[in-house]
Amino acid sequence: MLTLKVITENTQEVIDKLAKKHYDAKAIINEVIETDKKRKAAQQQLDGNLSELKRLSETIGRLMKEGQKEAAESARAQVAGIKEGNRQLESDMKESEKRLTELLWQIPNLPADSVPEGKSAEDNVVEKTGGVIPALYEGALPHWELAKKYNLIDFELGVKIAGAGFPVYRQKGAQLQRALINFFLDNAREAGYVEIQPPYVVNADSGYGTGQLPDKEGQMYHVGQDDLYLIPTAEVPVTNIYRDVILEEKDLPVKNTAYSACFRREAGSYGKDVRGLNRLHQFDKVEIVRIEKPERSYESLQEMVAYVQTLVEKLELPWRILRLSGGDMSFISALTFDFEVFSAAQQRWLEVSSVSNFESYQANRLKCRYRSEDKKIQLCHTLNGSALALPRIVAALLENNQTPGGILIPEALRPYTRFERID
């Protein structure tokens, strides 16, 4: 979340920057400032009362020694009155602090200066493209038909067992999933990321720490009896490893990677854009997370983007990188690059990765800090990226590599699949 210092010292700038995300912040920012004033006023009054209590306590002792019992009793009455007032001030302060936290949780992160203006995905800027879009043979099939033809994925069986958006992978389809997971994890480790195997459920504190709560509460699966949430991405448990932690400067950057199943409600859409693997409620993903010093975070962001590029290149997929516009960015991001791969049978681009810098926004919620060499403690910057999400990668691999005689496996994946084609 934004710090009070940023909001109070740069009020109009905060309002103007959030307008780039098409968020009207004026009313909530004003309420933050007024609530903080009330909190400070109560604190100031409480501090003054505590000083007065100390003075009266000394006075009562002196009066008793001097035998001035009536004056001492009068002073005791003043003490009782002040203590009663303090209880109300403490209650007012707690209410102000609670309301202040609620308000700060609702305010999005500020977009970086390099974020393009725009209201939607239509305004995203194409930064870079690569790969060759294949020319498929006549009669080429979309991945959901290929999955049925080669008995790779059973969407109907998933509906029977759980519901729409929970496919069952079979035979070489299941092997391809496992191969991709291992391929992505091995590449991440070779790039210096330390592998983590996190829980698939988190508590509310973890959800608030990384910004999924309260913003995305409706999209998360909630286990009510235990008050736990199924994770929407491994970013949540992995980043929360560093909640309430003070790191040493020499230990930065922290680089972690993790595979997990991901769970997202995201219901409501129908049609070709959500057919097959295009949108699921449960899917597999390998995530990369970095904790950085503020002055290096944008250099780290570029390193992460370059790393994800190597993955789509190794998979021989046509790709492009988008710089997201203000209207298409997430609640917590300061700058995001999306990777898309081209699906030849569907003739459309599919998002497979988002790589984001959150600057100090998540770190402030998490209280994730580091101690510099001069012993100063300050907030870290946090970053994360999909490296990669499997469903649309699988969709593009099946569609782009289909031939009349079967589906070819990219050379880089063959040591992991242990087969060269699906037929």
C-alpha positions in Angstrom: 0.0 0.0 0.0 1.0 3.6 -0.4 2.7 5.1 2.6 1.1 8.0 4.5 4.3 10.0 3.9 3.8 9.7 0.1 0.1 10.6 0.3 0.4 13.6 2.7 3.5 15.1 1.1 2.5 14.6 -2.6 -1.3 14.6 -2.4 -2.1 16.1 -5.8 0.6 14.1 -7.5 -0.9 10.9 -6.1 -4.4 11.8 -7.3 -3.1 12.7 -10.7 -1.1 9.5 -11.1 -3.9 7.3 -10.0 -6.1 9.0 -12.7 -3.8 7.3 -15.2 -5.2 4.0 -13.8 -8.7 5.5 -14.2 -9.1 5.5 -10.5 -10.7 8.7 -9.0 -8.8 9.0 -5.8 -9.8 12.5 -4.6 -12.4 11.5 -2.1 -10.6 8.6 -0.5 -7.3 10.5 -0.4 -9.0 13.4 1.4 -10.6 10.9 3.9 -7.1 9.4 4.5 -5.7 12.8 5.3 -8.6 13.8 7.6 -8.5 10.4 9.4 -4.8 10.7 9.9 -5.3 14.2 11.3 -7.8 12.8 13.8 -5.4 10.1 14.8 -2.6 12.5 15.3 -4.8 14.9 17.3 -5.8 12.1 19.6 -2.2 10.9 20.0 -1.1 14.5 20.8 -3.8 14.9 23.4 -3.0 11.5 24.9 0.7 12.4 25.1 -0.2 15.6 26.8 -2.5 13.8 29.2 0.2 11.3 30.1 2.6 14.2 30.9 -0.1 15.7 33.1 -0.7 12.4 34.9 3.0 12.2 35.6 3.0 15.7 37.0 -0.1 15.1 39.1 1.4 11.9 40.5 4.4 13.8 41.7 2.1 16.5 43.1 0.0 14.0 45.0 3.1 12.5 46.6 4.3 15.9 47.7 0.9 16.9 49.1 0.5 13.8 51.1 4.0 14.3 52.6 2.9 17.8 53.5 -0.3 16.6 55.1 -2.5 18.4 52.6 -5.0 15.5 52.2 -7.8 17.6 50.8 -5.6 19.0 48.0 -4.2 15.5 47.3 -7.8 14.1 47.0 -8.6 16.9 44.5 -5.5 16.0 42.5 -6.6 12.3 42.6 -10.0 13.3 41.2 -8.2 15.1 38.3 -6.2 11.9 37.7 -9.4 9.9 37.5 -11.0 12.3 35.0 -7.9 12.3 32.8 -7.7 8.5 32.8 -11.3 8.3 31.8 -10.6 10.7 29.0 -7.6 8.7 28.0 -9.7 5.6 27.6 -11.9 7.5 25.1 -8.8 8.9 23.3 -7.3 5.4 23.0 -10.6 4.1 21.6 -10.7 7.0 19.1 -7.1 6.3 18.1 -7.8 2.6 17.5 -10.9 3.4 15.4 -8.9 6.0 13.3 -6.0 3.5 12.8 -8.4 0.8 11.8 -10.2 3.1 9.3 -6.9 4.4 8.0 -5.7 0.8 7.2 -9.0 0.0 5.5 -8.7 3.1 3.3 -5.1 2.5 2.4 -5.9 -1.1 1.4 -8.4 0.3 -1.1 -5.9 2.6 -2.9 -4.1 1.1 -5.9 -0.4 1.4 -6.5 0.9 4.4 -8.4 1.8 3.7 -12.1 5.3 4.4 -13.2 6.0 7.3 -15.5 6.6 4.9 -18.4 3.1 3.4 -18.2 1.2 4.3 -21.4 -2.0 6.3 -21.3 -5.1 4.2 -22.1 -8.3 2.8 -20.9 -8.1 -0.9 -21.9 -6.0 -3.7 -23.4 -6.5 -2.0 -26.8 -4.2 0.8 -25.6 -1.3 -1.5 -24.6 2.0 -0.9 -26.5 3.8 -3.6 -28.4 7.4 -3.4 -27.2 9.0 -6.3 -29.1 8.1 -9.3 -31.2 9.8 -12.5 -32.2 9.4 -16.0 -33.7 7.6 -17.1 -36.9 3.9 -17.5 -37.1 3.4 -20.9 -38.8 1.2 -21.5 -41.9 -1.0 -24.4 -41.0 -2.3 -27.0 -43.4 -5.9 -26.9 -44.5 -8.1 -28.5 -41.9 -5.9 -27.7 -39.0 -7.7 -27.9 -35.6 -7.9 -25.7 -32.5 -6.4 -27.3 -29.4 -9.6 -28.5 -27.8 -10.3 -30.6 -30.9 -6.7 -31.8 -31.0 -6.9 -32.7 -27.3 -10.0 -34.9 -28.1 -8.5 -36.4 -31.2 -5.3 -37.5 -29.5 -6.9 -38.2 -26.1 -4.8 -35.6 -24.3 -7.3 -33.6 -22.3 -10.8 -34.5 -21.2 -12.8 -31.3 -20.6 -16.2 -33.1 -20.2 -14.8 -35.5 -17.6 -13.5 -32.4 -15.7 -17.0 -31.0 -15.7 -18.3 -34.3 -14.2 -15.7 -34.4 -11.5 -15.6 -30.7 -10.5 -17.2 -28.3 -13.0 -16.2 -26.3 -16.0 -12.7 -25.0 -16.0 -11.2 -28.1 -14.3 -9.8 -30.3 -17.2 -8.4 -33.8 -16.8 -5.1 -34.4 -18.5 -4.5 -37.9 -19.9 -1.5 -39.9 -21.2 0.8 -37.7 -23.3 -1.3 -34.6 -22.3 -0.4 -35.3 -18.7 3.2 -36.0 -19.6 3.4 -32.8 -21.5 2.2 -30.9 -18.4 4.8 -32.5 -16.2 7.5 -31.9 -18.9 6.8 -28.2 -19.1 6.8 -27.8 -15.3 10.2 -29.4 -15.0 11.5 -27.5 -18.0 10.5 -24.2 -16.5 11.8 -25.0 -13.1 15.2 -26.2 -14.5 15.6 -23.1 -16.5 14.8 -20.9 -13.5 17.3 -22.7 -11.3 19.9 -22.3 -14.0 19.1 -18.5 -14.1 19.9 -18.3 -10.3 16.4 -18.7 -8.8 16.1 -20.8 -5.7 13.3 -23.3 -5.9 10.5 -23.2 -3.2 7.6 -25.6 -2.8 4.9 -23.5 -1.1 1.5 -24.3 0.4 -1.5 -24.1 -1.9 -3.6 -22.3 0.7 -2.8 -19.1 2.5 -4.3 -17.1 5.4 -5.9 -13.7 5.1 -2.8 -11.9 6.3 -0.9 -13.4 3.3 -3.7 -12.3 0.9 -3.6 -8.8 2.3 0.2 -8.8 2.3 0.5 -9.2 -1.5 -2.6 -7.3 -2.4 -5.0 -10.0 -3.5 -7.2 -8.9 -0.5 -9.4 -7.1 -0.4 -9.1 -6.3 -4.2 -9.5 -9.8 -5.6 -11.5 -11.5 -2.8 -14.4 -12.4 -5.2 -12.0 -14.2 -7.5 -10.4 -16.4 -4.8 -11.7 -19.7 -3.5 -12.3 -19.4 0.2 -12.3 -22.3 2.6 -14.7 -20.8 5.1 -14.4 -23.2 8.0 -10.6 -22.6 8.2 -10.6 -19.1 6.9 -8.0 -20.0 4.3 -7.8 -19.1 0.6 -6.7 -21.3 -2.3 -3.7 -19.5 -4.0 -4.3 -17.7 -7.3 -0.5 -17.9 -8.0 2.6 -19.1 -6.1 3.6 -15.4 -5.9 1.3 -15.1 -2.8 2.9 -17.8 -0.5 6.4 -17.2 -1.8 6.4 -13.4 -1.3 4.9 -13.9 2.1 7.9 -15.8 3.2 9.4 -12.3 3.6 6.5 -10.8 5.5 7.7 -9.0 8.7 11.3 -9.8 7.7 14.3 -7.5 7.7 16.8 -8.7 5.1 20.5 -7.7 5.0 21.6 -5.6 2.0 24.3 -8.2 1.1 21.5 -10.9 0.7 19.7 -8.9 -2.0 18.4 -9.7 -4.5 16.4 -12.6 -3.3 15.4 -14.8 -6.3 12.9 -17.5 -5.8 10.9 -19.8 -8.2 8.0 -22.1 -7.5 5.6 -24.4 -9.3 2.1 -24.5 -8.0 -1.4 -25.3 -9.1 -3.4 -22.0 -9.2 -7.1 -21.4 -8.5 -9.1 -18.5 -9.8 -12.9 -18.2 -9.8 -13.1 -15.9 -12.9 -16.5 -17.1 -13.9 -19.0 -15.6 -16.3 -17.5 -15.5 -19.8 -18.5 -17.7 -22.7 -17.4 -18.1 -26.4 -14.3 -18.8 -28.2 -12.1 -16.6 -25.9 -12.7 -19.0 -23.1 -12.9 -22.4 -24.9 -10.6 -25.2 -24.0 -7.5 -24.1 -22.2 -8.0 -20.4 -22.8 -9.5 -19.7 -19.4 -9.5 -22.2 -16.5 -10.4 -22.2 -12.8 -7.4 -24.5 -12.0 -4.1 -24.4 -13.9 -0.4 -25.0 -13.4 2.2 -22.2 -13.4 5.8 -21.7 -12.5 6.4 -18.3 -10.9 9.5 -16.2 -10.4 9.8 -13.7 -7.5 12.4 -11.2 -6.7 13.1 -9.0 -3.6 15.3 -6.0 -4.6 16.9 -2.8 -3.5 14.8 0.1 -4.8 17.6 1.5 -7.0 17.9 -1.8 -8.8 14.3 -2.9 -9.2 13.8 -1.6 -12.8 17.0 -3.2 -13.9 15.8 -6.4 -12.3 12.4 -6.0 -14.1 14.3 -5.9 -17.5 16.3 -9.0 -16.5 13.1 -10.9 -15.7 11.5 -9.8 -19.0 14.6 -11.0 -20.9 14.5 -14.3 -19.0 10.9 -15.0 -19.9 11.8 -14.2 -23.5 14.3 -17.0 -23.5 11.6 -19.5 -22.5 9.2 -18.7 -25.3 12.1 -18.7 -27.8 13.3 -22.1 -26.6 9.7 -23.4 -27.1 9.9 -22.0 -30.7 6.6 -20.0 -30.3 5.9 -16.7 -32.0 5.7 -14.1 -29.2 5.3 -10.4 -28.4 5.8 -8.3 -25.3 3.3 -5.6 -24.4 3.8 -2.7 -22.0 0.4 -2.4 -20.3 -1.5 0.8 -20.3 -2.9 2.5 -17.2 -6.4 1.1 -17.7 -5.2 -2.5 -18.2 -2.8 -2.7 -15.2 -3.4 -4.7 -12.0 -4.3 -3.0 -8.7 -0.9 -3.4 -7.2 1.5 -3.0 -10.2 3.6 0.0 -11.0 4.7 -1.3 -14.4 3.8 -4.6 -16.1 5.0 -6.3 -19.3 2.7 -9.1 -20.7 4.0 -11.9 -22.9 1.6 -13.3 -25.6 2.1 -16.2 -27.9 0.3 -16.6 -31.2 -2.2 -19.4 -31.5 -2.2 -20.3 -35.2 -5.4 -22.3 -35.3 -7.4 -19.7 -33.3 -5.6 -16.8 -35.1 -5.2 -14.8 -32.0 -2.7 -13.8 -29.4 -2.8 -15.6 -26.0 -1.4 -14.1 -22.8 1.1 -16.5 -21.1 3.0 -14.3 -18.7 2.8 -11.0 -16.7 6.1 -9.6 -15.3 5.6 -6.7 -12.9 7.4 -4.3 -10.6 5.4 -3.4 -7.5 8.0 -1.0 -6.2 7.5 -0.7 -2.4 3.7 -1.2 -2.6 3.7 -4.8 -1.6 6.7 -4.4 0.7 4.9 -1.8 2.7 1.9 -4.1 3.2 4.2 -7.0 4.0 6.6 -4.9 6.2 9.4 -6.5 4.0 12.5 -4.4 4.7 16.2 -4.5 4.4 19.1 -3.1 6.5 21.6 -1.2 4.4 25.4 -1.2 5.1 25.0 2.0 7.1 22.3 0.2 9.3 19.4 2.2 7.8 16.3 0.1 7.5 14.0 0.8 4.5 11.4 -0.9 2.4 12.4 -3.4 -0.3 10.9 -3.5 -3.9 9.1 -6.7 -4.9 8.7 -8.1 -8.4 7.2 -11.2 -9.9 6.5 -12.9 -13.2 4.9 -16.0 -14.7 7.6 -18.2 -16.1 5.4 -19.6 -17.4 1.6 -20.3 -17.1 0.9 -23.6 -18.8 -2.6 -23.7 -20.3 -2.1 -21.3 -23.2 1.4 -22.4 -23.7 0.0 -25.9 -24.2 -2.7 -24.6 -26.5 -0.2 -22.8 -28.7 2.2 -25.8 -28.7 -0.5 -28.2 -29.9 -2.0 -25.9 -32.5 1.2 -24.4 -34.0 3.1 -27.8 -34.2 0.3 -29.9 -35.6 0.8 -31.8 -38.9 -1.4 -34.2 -40.8 0.6 -37.0 -39.1 0.7 -35.7 -35.5 1.9 -33.0 -33.2 5.6 -32.3 -33.1 7.4 -31.5 -29.8 9.9 -28.6 -29.7 13.4 -29.9 -29.5 14.1 -28.2 -26.1 11.2 -30.1 -24.5 12.1 -33.6 -25.9 14.5 -34.5 -23.0 11.5 -33.8 -20.7 8.7 -35.5 -22.6 10.8 -38.4 -23.8 8.8 -38.4 -27.0 9.2 -36.4 -30.2 5.6 -36.3 -31.4 2.1 -37.0 -30.4 0.3 -39.3 -32.8 
